[in-house]
């Protein structure tokens, strides 16, 4: 099915602007393109659906770099060309599990890890699951929202291979290491997701693919010199988010990745590891009042008196969820060059 043509009316009211360099697609059209492209990289129909479902959700929530453009990164990664084995449990207790991702992309392996964490937490009240021997898991918020929709408090921390320079360093030593926490409430999930780096890998890769320059002062080349060229920055690295605070959080993420088995794959402590923690609120509040208290907390924060010129106080995930509903109707906008590259696969 061809992509939807740029609308001729109401363009100024659309959430995402149309330009000659973009293509607008319905979620169904984008899913069809994504499925074809992912399956060309060797993934089964079942696994491709897991991968693309998240990418479409990412795009609907406003994260264009984390949507279909990530297929290009997966296709070009050497790990994708290496042999894969099914995701399997290598160590398990009633409260925990350690999964060998089998060199499958993290969209697949962490999805299975999340399902296992949900099942265990529902039985035991709390569960911790680690996933190693994997890479590229997408947005932490996707997995945490899965847990929150099952009535669980979810925590997801991921470590990665080095991309981020420590404070004062010339070479990368830490991953972009996102941290995410989600909560169930009477009015639906509340999710906070943040990367500990000033830029995520997908953002830099997309800029390189499109030939765009990066913001000033964030990236460095392989020799430690400041650079705005994303191709050079991918050979070097970039700074943490928020100075020493982001650096500290990135280090914590790298350390917790070890708990998920990050060093088991190649014996390197600076590698991919995905730690999932799921908690049934009734473990602490057996009366079941947590979700109503969360809804009340959201309401009270949003009711805070506003400064002049401020229309609304938002809570984490509110923008993404609101825009998700609009894009389901308006469609998703992709860079035309990305669409052409996906078709070329």
C-alpha positions in Angstrom: 0.0 0.0 0.0 1.5 3.4 -1.0 2.0 6.0 1.7 -0.8 8.5 2.3 -0.3 11.7 0.3 0.2 15.0 2.1 -3.2 16.3 3.1 -4.3 19.4 1.2 -6.5 20.8 4.0 -6.0 21.5 7.6 -2.2 21.0 7.4 -1.6 23.8 9.9 -3.7 21.9 12.5 -1.7 18.6 12.2 0.5 17.6 15.1 3.5 16.9 12.7 4.2 19.2 9.7 4.4 17.8 6.2 7.3 18.9 4.0 8.7 17.8 0.6 11.2 15.7 2.5 8.7 13.8 4.6 6.1 11.0 4.0 2.9 10.6 6.0 1.7 7.1 6.7 -1.2 5.6 8.6 -0.1 3.3 11.4 -1.1 0.3 9.3 1.0 1.5 6.3 4.0 2.1 8.5 3.6 -1.3 10.1 3.5 -3.0 6.7 6.7 -1.2 5.6 8.4 -2.0 8.9 7.4 -5.7 8.8 8.8 -6.1 5.3 12.1 -4.4 6.2 12.6 -6.3 9.6 11.9 -9.6 8.0 14.5 -8.9 5.4 17.1 -8.7 8.2 16.3 -12.4 9.0 13.7 -12.1 11.8 10.6 -14.3 11.8 7.1 -13.0 11.4 6.4 -13.4 15.1 9.6 -11.5 16.2 9.2 -8.9 13.5 5.7 -8.1 14.9 7.2 -7.6 18.4 9.9 -5.3 17.0 7.6 -3.2 14.7 4.8 -2.9 17.3 7.2 -1.1 19.6 8.6 1.1 16.8 5.1 2.2 15.8 4.2 3.0 19.4 7.5 5.0 19.7 6.5 7.0 16.6 3.0 7.6 17.8 4.4 8.9 21.1 6.5 11.5 19.2 9.9 9.7 19.1 10.6 9.7 15.4 14.2 8.5 15.8 13.0 5.5 17.8 10.5 4.5 15.2 11.1 2.9 11.8 14.6 4.5 11.4 15.9 2.1 14.0 15.4 -0.7 11.5 18.3 0.8 9.5 20.6 0.7 12.6 19.6 -3.0 13.3 20.2 -3.9 9.7 23.6 -2.4 9.7 24.8 -3.7 13.0 27.3 -6.6 12.9 25.4 -8.4 15.6 22.4 -8.8 13.3 24.5 -10.8 10.9 25.8 -13.1 13.6 24.0 -16.3 14.5 20.9 -16.1 16.8 19.5 -18.6 19.2 16.1 -18.5 21.0 15.9 -16.5 24.2 16.2 -18.8 27.2 16.3 -18.8 31.0 19.7 -19.7 32.4 19.0 -19.1 36.1 15.7 -18.9 37.9 14.1 -18.6 41.3 10.5 -17.8 42.2 11.4 -14.1 42.5 14.0 -13.8 39.7 15.3 -14.9 36.4 18.4 -14.4 34.2 17.8 -14.7 30.4 20.3 -15.3 27.7 19.1 -13.1 24.8 20.6 -15.3 22.2 22.0 -12.3 20.3 18.5 -11.3 19.4 17.8 -7.6 19.3 16.6 -6.3 22.6 13.1 -5.4 21.2 12.5 -9.2 21.3 14.6 -10.4 24.2 13.5 -7.7 26.7 9.9 -8.1 25.6 10.1 -11.8 26.7 11.9 -10.7 29.9 9.1 -8.2 30.7 6.4 -10.9 30.2 8.3 -13.1 32.6 8.7 -10.4 35.2 5.0 -9.6 35.0 4.1 -13.3 35.5 6.5 -13.7 38.5 5.4 -10.5 40.2 1.7 -11.5 39.9 2.5 -14.8 41.6 5.1 -13.6 44.2 4.5 -9.8 44.6 7.9 -8.8 43.3 10.3 -10.0 40.6 13.6 -9.1 39.1 14.6 -10.2 35.6 17.9 -9.6 33.8 18.6 -10.0 30.1 22.1 -10.2 28.5 23.6 -11.2 25.2 21.4 -8.8 23.4 21.4 -5.2 22.1 19.2 -2.3 21.0 16.0 -2.6 23.1 14.2 0.6 22.0 12.4 2.7 24.6 12.4 1.6 28.2 8.9 3.2 28.5 7.4 0.6 26.2 8.3 -2.2 28.6 7.5 -0.3 31.7 4.0 0.6 30.4 3.4 -3.1 29.8 4.0 -3.7 33.5 1.9 -0.7 34.6 -1.0 -1.8 32.5 -0.9 -5.1 34.5 -1.3 -3.2 37.7 2.4 -3.3 38.6 5.0 -0.7 39.5 7.8 -1.2 36.9 11.4 -0.3 36.9 13.7 -0.8 33.9 17.4 0.2 33.7 19.6 -0.6 30.7 23.3 -0.5 30.3 25.0 -0.4 26.9 28.4 -0.4 25.2 30.4 2.9 25.6 29.1 6.0 23.9 29.3 8.6 26.6 32.3 10.4 27.9 32.9 10.5 31.7 33.3 14.0 33.1 36.8 15.2 31.9 37.3 12.1 29.7 38.4 12.0 26.0 37.1 8.5 25.3 33.6 7.1 25.9 33.3 4.8 28.9 29.5 4.5 29.6 26.4 3.7 27.6 23.5 6.0 27.1 21.9 3.9 29.9 18.2 5.0 30.2 16.3 4.7 33.4 12.5 4.3 33.5 9.9 4.0 36.2 6.2 3.4 35.7 3.1 3.3 38.0 -0.4 2.1 37.6 -3.2 4.5 38.5 -7.0 4.6 38.3 -6.6 6.9 35.3 -4.0 4.7 33.5 -0.2 4.3 33.6 2.2 7.1 34.6 5.7 6.6 33.1 8.9 8.5 33.5 11.7 7.6 31.1 15.0 9.4 30.7 18.3 8.7 29.0 21.4 9.6 31.1 23.2 10.9 27.9 22.7 14.2 26.3 21.7 12.4 23.1 20.5 8.9 22.4 22.3 6.7 19.9 19.3 6.6 17.6 19.2 10.4 17.4 22.9 10.6 16.4 22.5 7.8 13.8 19.4 9.4 12.3 21.3 12.8 12.0 24.1 10.9 10.2 21.7 9.3 7.8 20.0 12.6 7.0 23.2 14.6 6.9 22.2 16.9 9.7 24.6 18.6 12.2 24.4 18.0 15.9 23.9 20.7 18.5 27.0 22.6 19.6 29.0 21.3 22.6 27.6 17.8 22.9 29.7 15.6 20.6 33.4 14.7 20.3 35.3 12.8 17.7 37.6 9.8 18.2 40.5 12.2 19.2 38.4 13.9 21.9 37.9 17.1 19.8 34.5 18.8 19.8 32.5 18.0 16.7 29.0 18.5 15.3 29.4 15.9 12.5 27.4 12.9 13.6 29.6 10.5 11.6 32.6 11.7 13.5 30.7 11.7 16.8 29.7 8.1 16.3 33.4 7.2 16.2 34.0 9.2 19.4 31.2 9.9 21.9 29.1 12.6 23.6 28.6 14.0 27.0 26.1 12.9 29.8 22.9 14.7 30.3 22.9 17.3 33.1 26.7 17.3 33.8 27.9 15.4 36.9 24.3 14.3 37.8 23.8 12.6 34.5 27.2 11.1 34.7 26.5 9.7 38.1 23.2 8.2 36.9 24.9 6.7 33.8 27.5 5.1 36.1 24.7 3.6 38.2 23.0 2.3 35.1 26.3 0.6 33.9 26.7 -1.0 37.3 23.1 -2.3 37.5 23.6 -3.7 34.0 26.2 -6.1 35.5 23.4 -7.4 37.8 21.5 -8.2 34.6 24.5 -10.2 33.3 26.1 -7.6 31.0 29.6 -9.0 31.4 28.6 -12.6 30.7 28.5 -12.3 26.9 32.1 -11.1 26.1 33.6 -10.7 29.6 33.4 -6.9 29.3 31.9 -4.8 32.1 30.9 -2.1 29.6 28.2 -3.8 27.6 24.5 -4.3 27.2 22.5 -5.5 30.1 18.7 -5.0 30.8 17.4 -5.1 34.3 13.6 -5.3 34.9 11.9 -5.0 38.3 8.2 -5.5 38.8 6.4 -4.8 42.1 2.8 -5.5 43.0 1.7 -2.5 45.0 -0.4 -4.8 47.2 2.9 -6.2 48.5 3.2 -2.9 50.5 -0.3 -1.6 50.5 -2.5 -4.8 50.8 -5.7 -2.7 50.8 -5.2 -1.9 47.1 -5.3 1.9 47.6 -2.1 2.6 45.6 -3.8 3.2 42.2 -6.3 5.7 43.6 -3.5 7.4 45.5 -1.5 7.7 42.3 -4.5 9.2 40.5 -4.9 11.7 43.4 -1.2 12.6 43.3 -1.4 13.3 39.6 -4.5 15.5 40.1 -2.9 17.5 42.9 0.3 18.1 40.9 -1.7 19.3 37.9 -3.8 21.5 40.1 -0.7 23.5 41.3 -1.2 27.2 40.8 0.5 28.2 37.5 2.7 31.1 36.7 1.5 33.7 34.1 1.5 32.4 30.6 1.5 28.7 31.6 -1.5 26.9 30.2 -1.0 23.6 31.9 1.1 21.6 34.3 1.9 18.2 32.8 3.1 15.0 34.4 5.6 12.5 32.9 4.2 10.6 29.9 1.1 12.8 29.6 2.4 14.5 26.4 3.4 11.2 24.8 0.1 9.5 25.6 -2.0 12.5 24.4 0.0 12.8 21.1 -0.3 9.0 20.6 -4.1 9.3 20.3 -3.8 12.1 17.8 -1.3 10.4 15.6 -3.4 7.2 15.5 -5.8 9.4 13.5 -3.4 11.8 11.7 -0.8 9.3 10.8 3.0 9.2 11.3 5.5 11.4 9.5 8.8 9.9 8.4 11.8 11.4 6.6 11.5 10.5 2.9 15.1 9.4 2.9 14.4 6.9 5.7 11.4 5.5 3.9 13.4 5.1 0.7 16.2 3.3 2.6 13.7 0.9 4.2 12.2 0.1 0.8 15.7 -0.6 -0.5 16.1 -3.3 2.1 
